[in-house]
Each structure stands twice: as C-alpha cells, then as structure tokens.
C-alpha cells in the first residue's frame, strides 16, 4: 500500500511539473517532450510511472503522441479580455489563429425536447412548450477543438425572414443574420463555473470523460430583450481570462 501511494505521488509530481513547464512557455506548442526512458532517467522513476504520466498528459490534451516520433506539446492558451463584449472567433483571429465551427445540430424545437430544459426555461423565462432555435457546434482553432457551444434563440425574437434563413440553415447564429444587429446589443451577462466533461462533450473535443472544462453561461440582450442564451464548455488548458475593472471607488479592504 505504501509503495502504491508513493508511486501515485511521484506520478502526480512529474505530471504537474511538466504541466507547469508547458503553461509557463518553457515548453512551447510543437516542442518535443521527454520520452518514457528520458523521464525515467530524469526523475528516477519506473517505466510504468513515466508511461502513465505521458498517457495522462495526452488524455488531457497537453501533448500529442505520434508513434515512431515521440510526444509533442499540444498546448496553447488564448487570453480572453473580458473588459468588453467579445467574440471567440474574433479573439482567435486576433491571436493569429484560424477559427472554425463544425455544426452538430441546427433545428427548431420545443424547450422540453432540448438538453438542460430546466436551465433554459429559467434563463430565458419561458415554458417547456415554447419554441426555440437550437444550435450545437464545436469550436476550433487551427483545426484543434477547444469548445462546445449550445445556443438557444427564442423564436419569438425572430422575424419571418429570419425564421426562413434559420430553417434553411443559412444562419446558425442570430448575429450572422444582419451585421446591424450588433448595434442593438446593449447588455451581456456571464456566469463562469468549473465542470468536468461528460461523455458526449468529451467525445466532441477528443478528450477523456472527466476532463476539466470552464463552463460559461451567457445571456445576450438586444434593446433589453433577451436575444439568446449560450452555454460554452471550454477546455481549461486552452483558455486564460483577463478581467479589467474600471471606475472602482476607494474603500476599506478586508483582509
């Protein structure tokens, strides 16, 4: 039992050490990482511990293993600035990468037939028999999946022309209907929470079940009416958030 606990501790220490080097940029995307034998020699551990370390780093998306070539860093983090309204695609382009979406579902449906029906009703203040336009898509940077998006658009907010475009799958997102829509957005609310991925979403992102993710629940308002509700599950090791506060009044701090 003592030996097993010691092995568990060594595995965790090595894994966290390599993760730290990757996060801090000492090991950059595309860099070759130590092989099993090199880990054994460098950390003075068994082959089993070294193999487990690399397998777990691969399953969490930090590295990719290429048979016959070795293991390579597969990590990069986009810094998201939340001092203003932001678009994931625009942020990806800003950092010199190529955004892409793969649409899984685009359909009109009743709330009761959709995932997280209770949550959707609560956020959009509607009933289970109300109709929504539901979109599920996988978001990519440079062909690497980083997030799963579920978007719920109340059909009551759509014009007949917009409904037709949605039905023809010409517009998967309400903002793409008319660029002028951006001018009507006046409020966005977001909630961040730490979660682990269930089977369906883990499969979409090519990671193992239980991989940590950041859940972002966003409600967007146009002229103070709810325009859409979006749930994004984003891989935590591909995302850094930077928050800037302005206009803070001086006050006594409680430490």
N, C-alpha and C positions, 0 to 999 in steps of 0.2 A: 504493500500500500504506500509506504514511504517513497519507494523508488518511482511509483506511478505519479505521485504528487510532484516529485522533483522534476520528472520529465515534462509534466504539464506546465510547470513554472518556467522551465527552460524554453519550451516551445513558445510560450506567451512572450517572454522577454525578447527572444530573437525576432519574432514577428513584429512586435511593437517597435523595435529598434530599426528594422528595415522600413516599416511604415513611416517612421519619423524622418528617415533619410529621404524618402520619396516626397513626403509632404513639404519638407524644407527645401527641396530642389537640389539636394546633394546628388540624388539620382533622378535624372530627368526622363521624360517620355522617350521611349526608344532605346534607352541605355540598357546594356546587358546587366543582369543581376547575377549574384553568385550562384554557382551550380550547387547541387547537393553535396558533392565532395568538398567544395570550397567552403560551404557553410560548416560542414563537419570539422574542417581544419581550423577555420577562423574562430568558431565559437566552442570548439572542443565538445561536440555533441555527437550523438549517434546518427546513422543514416536515416533511421525512422523519424527522428525529430526534425532533421533537415527536410525530408520529403514532405512531412506534414506541414511545415512552415510554408514551403513553396505552394503546396496544393491549396492551402487556405488563402494565401495572398492572391492566387489565381481566381479562386471562387468568389472573392470579394472584389475582384476587378482591378487590383493594384498592379498585377503583372499578367502577361500572357505567355504561355509555354508553347514553344514551337519545337516539335520532335526533330532531333538531329541538329538543332541550332542552339537551344538554350532557352532561358527565361528573360523576358524584356519588360521594362517598366511600361505600364499601360495607363498611367495616371496623369491627369492634368485637372486643375480646378479653375473654373470661371469665377471671377469676382463679380458678384451682383450688387449694384449700387441701388439701395432702396430709399434714397432721398427724393426720388421722383417716380412717376409711373414708368414701368419698364416692360419691355417685350423680350422674351427669351431669345427669339430669333435675332433681334437687333443686338443683344448683348453678345451672342455668339459671333456675329459678323464683326462687331467692334474688336473682339479679341483675335481677329484674323482667321477664323474658322468658318466652315461651311455648314449652315443649318439645313436640316431636312426633317420631314414628317412622314410617317407611314400610318395611314388611316386604317384602323381596325373596324370601326363601326361609325356609320353616319345614318341616323334614322329618326323619324318621328315616332314617339312612343308615349304611353301614359306613365306617369310617375311611378305607379305601383309595380310596373314591369321593369324598372331600371335598378341598377346597383345603388345601394345606400339610399333607398327610397325615403326612409325616415329623416335622414340627414338633409336630403334635398328638399323635402317639404318644409323642414324647419328653416333652412337658409333662405329659400325663395318665398316662403309664406304662402304656399299653395296646398292643394289637396291631392290625394293619391289618384284622383280621376282627372286631374289637369294634364294637358298635353305639353310635352317638351320636345325640342330638337336635341338629340343626344349624340355627342361626338367622342369617340375614344381614339387616341392616336399615340404613337411612340415618337418621342423627340430625339433627334440625333445631332451630334457634332462630328463632322468628318467621318460619317458612317458608323460612329460608335453610339449606341443607345445610352441616353443619360436620364430620361424621364418618361413617365407615362402620364398623359393628360386625359382627364374626363371633363367634358364641358357640357353644361345643361343650360339651354336657352329657352326661356318661356315663350311659347309661340304667340302669346297674346301681344308680345312686343314686336312681332314681325308684320310687315305689310304683305299684301298678296304677292307683290313682285318678289319680295324677299323669300316668302314661303316657296314660291316656284323655283327660285335659284337653289334653295336648300334641297328641295325634292329632287332636283336634277344633279345634286352633288357638285354644283359649280362653286359653292361656297361652304366650306366646312366650319367656318368660324365667323361670327357675326361681324367682326371688324373688317373682314375681306369683302363684305357686300358693297360698301361705299366708303371710300377713304375719308369722306367728310364726317363720318361717324365719330372719328377721333375728336372732332371739335365739340361734341356733345358730352363727352365723358367728364364728369365733374367730381367723382369720388370712387375710391377703391379701398376695400377693407381686406386685410390678410391676417390669417392665423397660421402660425408655424408650430409643428409638433414632430417629435421623433417617433418613428414607427419602424417596424420590420416588415419586409415584403412577404406577402402570401404567394401561393404557387402561381396563380395566373399572372400577376405583375412581375414576379421574379423571372418567369419564362420570357416575358416580353423584353426584359432587359438583359437576358442571358447571364443571370447570376443565380446563386442558390437561394432556396427558400430561407427566410430569416435574415437576409442581408439588410443592414440598417439603411434607412432612407429618411429623407426630410419630406414631410407632408405639408403642402401649402394649400390652404383653403382660401380662395379669393372670390369676393363678390364685387362686381363692377356695376357702377351706377351711371346712367345717362340721364341728365336733367332730373336727378334724384329718384329715378325709377330703376328698379333692378333690371339690368341688361342681361347678365349671365352669372352663373356660378361655376367656378372651375376648381377641380381638385387635381393637384400635381404631386406625383410621387417621384422624388428626385434622388438619385444616388448621392449619398452624403460625401463620398470621396471625390466627387466631381463638382463640388459647389462650395464657394466661400462667399458669405454675405457680408457686405459692408454697410453699416447704417450710420447716417449723418443726422444729427439733431441741430436745429436752429431755433433761435428765439427762446432759449431756456432762461427762466427767471432765477436770479440768485436766491438760494435758500439754504437753510442749515442742513448739513448732511448727517445722516445717522449711520454710524459705522459699527 
